[in-house]
Amino acid sequence: MTVTAMLTVAPLDDAEADFDAEIAAAIDALEEFDVRYETHPMETTIEADDLGEVFDAAQAATEAIDASRTITNLKIDHFRDEDLAVEEKVERVETHLGRDAVSDR
C-alpha cells in the first residue's frame, strides 16, 4: 500500500505572521513522522505506507503554524493494492510523453 498526499498549510489573516518562517516550521514538523516529503513552490508532496501517518503528519504541520488562523489543504491518493512511489507515477506519464514532464523554458 502506498499513500501519496499533497499538503498545503499556511497562516491566514495574520499580518504578524512571517509567512516563510511559518511554512518552514510546518515542513520541519514532518520530520517527526515516517513519511518521505518534497517541497515545491505551492505544496509539499508526502509519501507514506500508512494513511494514519499522513493524517498525523498533516495535523502536526498545521499545528506548527503559529498564527491566529491557518488554512490546510490535504489531497490524498491511497493505493490499497500496490506500492507506487511518487517517482514511478511521474515516470509512467513521461513514458507516454516520450520526454521529461517539465518544460525547457
DSSP file with accessible surface (Angstrom, degrees, kcal/mol):
  #  RESIDUE AA STRUCTURE BP1 BP2  ACC     N-H-->O    O-->H-N    N-H-->O    O-->H-N    TCO  KAPPA ALPHA  PHI   PSI    X-CA   Y-CA   Z-CA
    1    1 A M              0   0   85      0, 0.0     2,-0.4     0, 0.0    79,-0.2   0.000 360.0 360.0 360.0 139.7    0.0    0.0    0.0
    2    2 A T  E     -A   79   0A   7     77,-1.8    77,-2.8    80,-0.6     2,-0.5  -0.999 360.0-161.2-131.7 136.8    1.2    3.5   -0.8
    3    3 A V  E     -AB  78  48A   0     45,-3.0    45,-2.4    -2,-0.4     2,-0.4  -0.979   9.7-176.2-117.5 122.6   -0.3    6.8    0.3
    4    4 A T  E     +AB  77  47A  12     73,-2.7    73,-3.5    -2,-0.5     2,-0.3  -0.959   9.2 179.7-115.5 137.7    0.6    9.9   -1.6
    5    5 A A  E     -AB  76  46A   4     41,-2.9    41,-2.9    -2,-0.4     2,-0.5  -0.976  27.5-142.5-139.3 152.7   -0.6   13.3   -0.5
    6    6 A M  E     -AB  75  45A  61     69,-2.5    69,-2.3    -2,-0.3     2,-0.5  -0.974  27.9-169.7-110.6 121.4   -0.4   16.9   -1.5
    7    7 A L  E     +AB  74  44A   7     37,-2.9    37,-2.7    -2,-0.5     2,-0.4  -0.952  13.6 174.7-119.7 130.3   -0.2   19.1    1.6
    8    8 A T  E     +A   73   0A  40     65,-2.5    65,-3.0    -2,-0.5     2,-0.4  -0.994   6.7 169.6-129.9 124.8   -0.5   22.9    1.7
    9    9 A V  E     +A   72   0A  14     -2,-0.4    63,-0.2    63,-0.2    17,-0.1  -0.989   7.1 158.0-131.6 145.1   -0.6   24.8    5.1
   10   10 A A  E     -A   71   0A  13     61,-1.9    61,-2.7    -2,-0.4     2,-0.1  -0.978  42.8-101.7-161.6 149.5   -0.3   28.5    5.6
   11   11 A P  E     -A   70   0A  15      0, 0.0     2,-0.4     0, 0.0    59,-0.3  -0.456  40.7-158.9 -69.4 150.0   -1.1   31.2    8.0
   12   12 A L        -     0   0   54     57,-2.8    57,-0.3     1,-0.1     3,-0.1  -0.998  60.0  -2.8-136.9 136.6   -4.2   33.2    7.1
   13   13 A D  S    S+     0   0  115     -2,-0.4     2,-0.4     1,-0.1    -1,-0.1   0.848  92.1 121.9  56.5  38.0   -5.4   36.7    8.0
   14   14 A D    >   -     0   0   40      1,-0.1     3,-1.4     3,-0.1    -1,-0.1  -0.825  39.3-175.2-134.3  96.9   -2.5   37.3   10.4
   15   15 A A  T 3  S+     0   0  102     -2,-0.4    -1,-0.1     1,-0.3    -2,-0.1   0.746  85.6  58.2 -63.5 -22.8   -0.4   40.3    9.5
   16   16 A E  T 3  S+     0   0  174      2,-0.1    -1,-0.3     0, 0.0     2,-0.2   0.659  83.5 103.0 -81.5 -16.8    2.1   39.5   12.2
   17   17 A A  S <  S-     0   0   24     -3,-1.4     2,-1.0     1,-0.1     3,-0.1  -0.487  70.2-136.9 -74.0 134.2    2.9   36.0   10.8
   18   18 A D     >  -     0   0   97     -2,-0.2     4,-2.6     1,-0.2     5,-0.2  -0.805  20.1-157.5 -87.0 100.6    6.2   35.6    9.0
   19   19 A F  H  > S+     0   0  109     -2,-1.0     4,-2.4     1,-0.2     5,-0.2   0.896  85.9  45.0 -51.3 -52.5    4.8   33.5    6.1
   20   20 A D  H  > S+     0   0  123      1,-0.2     4,-2.3     2,-0.2    -1,-0.2   0.904 114.0  49.4 -63.4 -40.8    8.1   31.9    5.0
   21   21 A A  H  > S+     0   0   47      2,-0.2     4,-2.1     1,-0.2    -1,-0.2   0.889 110.9  50.3 -65.6 -38.2    9.1   31.1    8.6
   22   22 A E  H  X S+     0   0   27     -4,-2.6     4,-2.1     2,-0.2    -2,-0.2   0.903 109.9  49.7 -68.4 -39.9    5.7   29.6    9.3
   23   23 A I  H  X S+     0   0   41     -4,-2.4     4,-2.6    -5,-0.2     5,-0.2   0.928 110.0  51.9 -62.8 -41.8    5.9   27.4    6.2
   24   24 A A  H  X S+     0   0   57     -4,-2.3     4,-2.8     1,-0.2    -2,-0.2   0.910 108.2  51.5 -61.3 -39.9    9.4   26.3    7.3
   25   25 A A  H  X S+     0   0   38     -4,-2.1     4,-1.7     2,-0.2    -1,-0.2   0.906 109.7  50.0 -63.6 -40.3    8.0   25.3   10.8
   26   26 A A  H  X S+     0   0    2     -4,-2.1     4,-0.7     2,-0.2    -2,-0.2   0.928 112.5  46.1 -64.4 -43.5    5.3   23.3    9.1
   27   27 A I  H >< S+     0   0   35     -4,-2.6     3,-1.2     1,-0.2     4,-0.4   0.919 109.5  54.9 -65.8 -41.0    7.7   21.4    6.9
   28   28 A D  H >< S+     0   0  112     -4,-2.8     3,-1.5     1,-0.3     4,-0.3   0.862  98.5  63.4 -61.2 -32.9   10.1   20.9    9.9
   29   29 A A  H >< S+     0   0   19     -4,-1.7     3,-1.4     1,-0.3    -1,-0.3   0.797  90.1  68.0 -63.3 -25.4    7.2   19.2   11.8
   30   30 A L  G X< S+     0   0    2     -3,-1.2     3,-1.9    -4,-0.7     5,-0.3   0.747  81.1  77.1 -66.5 -22.2    7.1   16.5    9.1
   31   31 A E  G <  S+     0   0  110     -3,-1.5    -1,-0.3    -4,-0.4    -2,-0.2   0.727  84.0  64.4 -61.3 -21.5   10.5   15.2   10.3
   32   32 A E  G <  S+     0   0  157     -3,-1.4     2,-0.3    -4,-0.3    -1,-0.3   0.472  97.0  70.9 -81.2  -0.2    8.8   13.6   13.3
   33   33 A F  S <  S-     0   0   51     -3,-1.9     2,-2.1     2,-0.1    21,-0.0  -0.798  90.1-109.5-123.3 158.1    6.8   11.2   11.1
   34   34 A D  S    S+     0   0  121     -2,-0.3    15,-0.4     2,-0.0     2,-0.3  -0.500  77.9 116.2 -84.8  67.7    7.6    8.2    8.9
   35   35 A V        -     0   0   20     -2,-2.1     2,-0.4    -5,-0.3    13,-0.2  -0.958  60.2-136.0-133.0 151.2    7.0   10.0    5.7
   36   36 A R  E     +C   47   0A 122     11,-2.9    11,-2.7    -2,-0.3     2,-0.3  -0.870  34.5 178.9 -96.7 143.8    9.0   11.0    2.7
   37   37 A Y  E     -C   46   0A  72     -2,-0.4     2,-0.3     9,-0.2     9,-0.2  -0.991  23.2-169.3-147.3 155.3    8.4   14.5    1.5
   38   38 A E  E     -C   45   0A 114      7,-2.0     7,-2.8    -2,-0.3     2,-0.4  -0.968  20.6-139.1-143.3 127.9    9.4   17.0   -1.1
   39   39 A T  E     -C   44   0A  64     -2,-0.3     5,-0.2     5,-0.2    -2,-0.0  -0.728  20.5-179.0 -94.4 135.1    8.5   20.7   -1.0
   40   40 A H        -     0   0   67      3,-3.1     3,-0.2    -2,-0.4    -2,-0.0  -0.706  47.0 -88.2-120.0 173.3    7.5   22.6   -4.2
   41   41 A P  S    S+     0   0  137      0, 0.0     3,-0.1     0, 0.0    -2,-0.0   0.818 123.9  22.4 -57.9 -29.9    6.6   26.2   -4.6
   42   42 A M  S    S+     0   0  155      1,-0.2     2,-0.3   -34,-0.0    -3,-0.0   0.503 129.5   2.5-119.4  -5.4    2.9   25.6   -3.9
   43   43 A E        -     0   0   59     -3,-0.2    -3,-3.1   -35,-0.1     2,-0.5  -0.983  61.4-114.7-165.4 170.6    2.7   22.4   -1.9
   44   44 A T  E     -BC   7  39A  12    -37,-2.7   -37,-2.9    -2,-0.3     2,-0.5  -0.981  25.6-141.2-117.0 127.8    4.6   19.6   -0.3
   45   45 A T  E     -BC   6  38A  34     -7,-2.8    -7,-2.0    -2,-0.5     2,-0.4  -0.774  20.5-166.4 -87.5 131.5    4.2   16.1   -1.6
   46   46 A I  E     -BC   5  37A   0    -41,-2.9   -41,-2.9    -2,-0.5     2,-0.4  -0.943   7.5-171.0-120.1 141.6    4.1   13.4    1.1
   47   47 A E  E     +BC   4  36A  23    -11,-2.7   -11,-2.9    -2,-0.4     2,-0.3  -0.999  16.3 153.6-132.7 135.5    4.5    9.7    0.7
   48   48 A A  E     -B    3   0A   5    -45,-2.4   -45,-3.0    -2,-0.4   -13,-0.1  -0.955  47.6-126.7-150.8 168.2    3.9    7.0    3.4
   49   49 A D  S    S+     0   0  109    -15,-0.4     2,-0.4    -2,-0.3   -14,-0.1   0.573  95.1  55.5 -90.7 -12.3    3.0    3.4    3.8
   50   50 A D     >  -     0   0   85    -16,-0.3     4,-1.4     1,-0.1     3,-0.3  -0.982  66.6-148.5-132.6 129.1    0.2    4.2    6.2
   51   51 A L  H  > S+     0   0   46     -2,-0.4     4,-2.2     1,-0.2     3,-0.2   0.897 101.6  56.1 -60.6 -40.9   -2.8    6.6    5.8
   52   52 A G  H  > S+     0   0   29      1,-0.2     4,-2.8     2,-0.2    -1,-0.2   0.865 102.4  56.1 -60.8 -36.0   -2.8    7.4    9.5
   53   53 A E  H  > S+     0   0   46     -3,-0.3     4,-2.5     2,-0.2    -1,-0.2   0.890 106.6  50.1 -64.9 -37.5    0.8    8.6    9.3
   54   54 A V  H  X S+     0   0    0     -4,-1.4     4,-2.6    -3,-0.2    -2,-0.2   0.940 111.8  47.5 -65.6 -45.8   -0.2   11.0    6.6
   55   55 A F  H  X S+     0   0  101     -4,-2.2     4,-2.4     1,-0.2    -2,-0.2   0.923 113.2  48.6 -61.3 -44.0   -3.1   12.4    8.6
   56   56 A D  H  X S+     0   0   82     -4,-2.8     4,-2.4     2,-0.2    -1,-0.2   0.912 112.2  48.4 -63.0 -42.1   -0.8   12.7   11.7
   57   57 A A  H  X S+     0   0    0     -4,-2.5     4,-2.5     2,-0.2    -2,-0.2   0.918 111.6  49.8 -65.0 -42.3    1.9   14.5    9.8
   58   58 A A  H  X S+     0   0    6     -4,-2.6     4,-2.3     2,-0.2    -2,-0.2   0.905 110.8  50.0 -64.2 -39.2   -0.6   16.9    8.2
   59   59 A Q  H  X S+     0   0  105     -4,-2.4     4,-2.7    -5,-0.2    -2,-0.2   0.933 110.7  49.1 -64.7 -43.5   -2.1   17.7   11.6
   60   60 A A  H  X S+     0   0   22     -4,-2.4     4,-1.5     1,-0.2    -2,-0.2   0.903 110.5  50.8 -63.3 -40.5    1.4   18.3   13.1
   61   61 A A  H  X S+     0   0    1     -4,-2.5     4,-0.6     2,-0.2    -1,-0.2   0.915 111.7  48.1 -63.3 -41.3    2.3   20.6   10.1
   62   62 A T  H >< S+     0   0   36     -4,-2.3     3,-1.1     1,-0.2    -2,-0.2   0.934 112.1  48.2 -63.3 -45.7   -1.0   22.5   10.7
   63   63 A E  H 3< S+     0   0  136     -4,-2.7    -1,-0.2     1,-0.2    -2,-0.2   0.732 100.8  66.9 -70.3 -19.0   -0.4   22.9   14.4
   64   64 A A  H 3< S+     0   0   33     -4,-1.5     2,-0.5    -5,-0.2    -1,-0.2   0.712  78.0  97.1 -74.2 -19.5    3.2   24.1   13.8
   65   65 A I    <<  -     0   0   10     -3,-1.1     2,-1.2    -4,-0.6   -43,-0.1  -0.597  67.0-152.4 -73.1 122.2    1.9   27.3   12.2
   66   66 A D        +     0   0  130     -2,-0.5     2,-0.3   -55,-0.0    -1,-0.1  -0.714  52.1 110.9 -98.6  80.7    1.9   30.0   14.8
   67   67 A A  S    S-     0   0   21     -2,-1.2     3,-0.1   -50,-0.1   -53,-0.1  -0.971  77.6-113.1-146.9 161.1   -0.9   32.2   13.6
   68   68 A S  S    S+     0   0  100     -2,-0.3     2,-0.3     1,-0.2   -55,-0.1   0.731 105.9  22.9 -70.4 -20.4   -4.4   33.1   14.7
   69   69 A R        -     0   0  131    -57,-0.3   -57,-2.8     2,-0.0     2,-0.4  -0.993  69.3-171.2-148.1 139.2   -5.8   31.4   11.7
   70   70 A T  E     -A   11   0A  44     -2,-0.3     2,-0.4   -59,-0.3    -8,-0.0  -0.983  10.2-152.5-132.6 142.3   -4.4   28.6    9.5
   71   71 A I  E     -A   10   0A  73    -61,-2.7   -61,-1.9    -2,-0.4     2,-0.4  -0.941  14.7-173.4-114.2 136.8   -5.6   27.0    6.2
   72   72 A T  E     -A    9   0A  51     -2,-0.4     2,-0.4   -63,-0.2   -63,-0.2  -0.998   8.6-171.6-131.2 132.2   -4.8   23.4    5.3
   73   73 A N  E     -A    8   0A  84    -65,-3.0   -65,-2.5    -2,-0.4     2,-0.4  -0.995   7.7-179.7-120.5 129.5   -5.4   21.6    2.1
   74   74 A L  E     -A    7   0A  56     -2,-0.4     2,-0.5   -67,-0.2   -67,-0.2  -0.984   5.1-176.4-133.2 119.4   -4.7   17.8    2.0
   75   75 A K  E     -A    6   0A 148    -69,-2.3   -69,-2.5    -2,-0.4     2,-0.4  -0.975  13.7-161.4-116.8 126.0   -5.3   15.8   -1.1
   76   76 A I  E     -A    5   0A  58     -2,-0.5     2,-0.5   -71,-0.2   -71,-0.2  -0.907  19.5-169.7-119.1 135.5   -4.7   12.0   -0.8
   77   77 A D  E     -A    4   0A  70    -73,-3.5   -73,-2.7    -2,-0.4     2,-0.8  -0.970  18.4-168.4-117.0 108.6   -4.1    9.3   -3.3
   78   78 A H  E     -A    3   0A  46     -2,-0.5     2,-0.8   -75,-0.2   -75,-0.2  -0.856   7.9-166.1-109.9 101.7   -4.4    6.0   -1.5
   79   79 A F  E     +A    2   0A  46    -77,-2.8   -77,-1.8    -2,-0.8     5,-0.1  -0.780  10.4 176.1 -84.2 114.6   -3.2    2.9   -3.4
   80   80 A R  S    S+     0   0  180     -2,-0.8    -1,-0.2   -79,-0.2     3,-0.1   0.724  73.4  39.9 -92.4 -22.9   -4.5   -0.1   -1.4
   81   81 A D  S    S+     0   0  165      1,-0.1     2,-0.3   -79,-0.1    -1,-0.1   0.479 116.4  27.8-109.4  -5.2   -3.4   -2.9   -3.7
   82   82 A E  S    S-     0   0   83    -80,-0.1   -80,-0.6     2,-0.1     2,-0.5  -0.988  71.4-113.6-151.3 160.5    0.1   -1.9   -4.9
   83   83 A D        +     0   0  107     -2,-0.3     2,-0.4   -82,-0.2   -81,-0.1  -0.863  36.7 171.7 -94.6 127.5    3.1    0.1   -3.9
   84   84 A L        -     0   0    4     -2,-0.5    -5,-0.1    -5,-0.1    -2,-0.1  -0.862  19.3-149.8-142.5 102.7    3.6    3.1   -6.2
   85   85 A A     >  -     0   0   30     -2,-0.4     4,-1.8     1,-0.1     3,-0.4  -0.309  27.6-113.4 -70.0 155.5    6.3    5.6   -5.4
   86   86 A V  H  > S+     0   0   26      1,-0.2     4,-1.8     2,-0.2     5,-0.2   0.877 117.8  56.0 -58.3 -37.0    5.8    9.2   -6.4
   87   87 A E  H  > S+     0   0   78      1,-0.2     4,-2.6     2,-0.2    -1,-0.2   0.892 105.0  52.1 -62.4 -38.5    8.7    8.9   -8.9
   88   88 A E  H  > S+     0   0   74     -3,-0.4     4,-2.4     2,-0.2    -1,-0.2   0.877 104.1  56.7 -67.9 -35.0    7.1    6.0  -10.6
   89   89 A K  H  X S+     0   0   48     -4,-1.8     4,-1.4     2,-0.2    -1,-0.2   0.938 111.6  42.8 -59.3 -45.2    3.9    8.0  -11.0
   90   90 A V  H  X S+     0   0   72     -4,-1.8     4,-2.7     1,-0.2    -2,-0.2   0.923 111.2  54.8 -67.5 -43.6    5.8   10.6  -12.9
   91   91 A E  H  X S+     0   0  110     -4,-2.6     4,-2.1     1,-0.2    -1,-0.2   0.884 104.2  55.2 -59.1 -38.4    7.8    8.0  -14.9
   92   92 A R  H  X S+     0   0  109     -4,-2.4     4,-1.2     2,-0.2    -1,-0.2   0.906 111.0  44.1 -61.8 -42.7    4.6    6.4  -16.1
   93   93 A V  H  X S+     0   0   82     -4,-1.4     4,-2.1     1,-0.2     3,-0.3   0.922 111.0  54.1 -67.6 -43.1    3.4    9.7  -17.5
   94   94 A E  H  X>S+     0   0   45     -4,-2.7     4,-2.6     1,-0.2     5,-1.0   0.839 101.2  60.7 -62.6 -30.9    6.8   10.5  -19.0
   95   95 A T  H  <5S+     0   0  110     -4,-2.1    -1,-0.2     1,-0.2    -2,-0.2   0.929 108.4  43.3 -60.5 -42.6    6.7    7.2  -20.8
   96   96 A H  H  <5S+     0   0  171     -4,-1.2    -2,-0.2    -3,-0.3    -1,-0.2   0.866 115.6  48.5 -71.9 -34.5    3.6    8.3  -22.6
   97   97 A L  H  <5S-     0   0   78     -4,-2.1    -2,-0.2     2,-0.2    -1,-0.2   0.821  97.9-138.3 -71.3 -32.5    5.0   11.8  -23.3
   98   98 A G  T  <5S+     0   0   70     -4,-2.6     2,-0.3     1,-0.3    -3,-0.2   0.694  77.3  54.8  77.8  17.4    8.3   10.4  -24.6
   99   99 A R  S   <S-     0   0  144     -5,-1.0    -1,-0.3     0, 0.0    -2,-0.2  -0.960 101.5 -63.5-163.0 173.7   10.1   13.1  -22.6
  100  100 A D        -     0   0  107     -2,-0.3     2,-1.0     1,-0.1    -9,-0.0  -0.399  47.6-120.2 -66.1 148.5   10.5   14.6  -19.1
  101  101 A A  S    S+     0   0   47     -2,-0.1     2,-0.3     2,-0.0    -1,-0.1  -0.249  84.9  87.0 -89.6  47.4    7.4   16.2  -17.7
  102  102 A V  S    S-     0   0  104     -2,-1.0     2,-0.1     0, 0.0    -2,-0.1  -0.983  78.2-113.2-138.6 153.4    8.9   19.6  -17.4
  103  103 A S        -     0   0   88     -2,-0.3    -2,-0.0     1,-0.1     0, 0.0  -0.456  11.6-139.3 -83.2 162.0    9.2   22.5  -19.8
  104  104 A D              0   0  159     -2,-0.1    -1,-0.1     0, 0.0     0, 0.0   0.155 360.0 360.0-104.1  18.3   12.5   23.6  -21.2
  105  105 A R              0   0  262      0, 0.0    -2,-0.1     0, 0.0     0, 0.0  -0.464 360.0 360.0 -82.1 360.0   11.6   27.3  -21.0
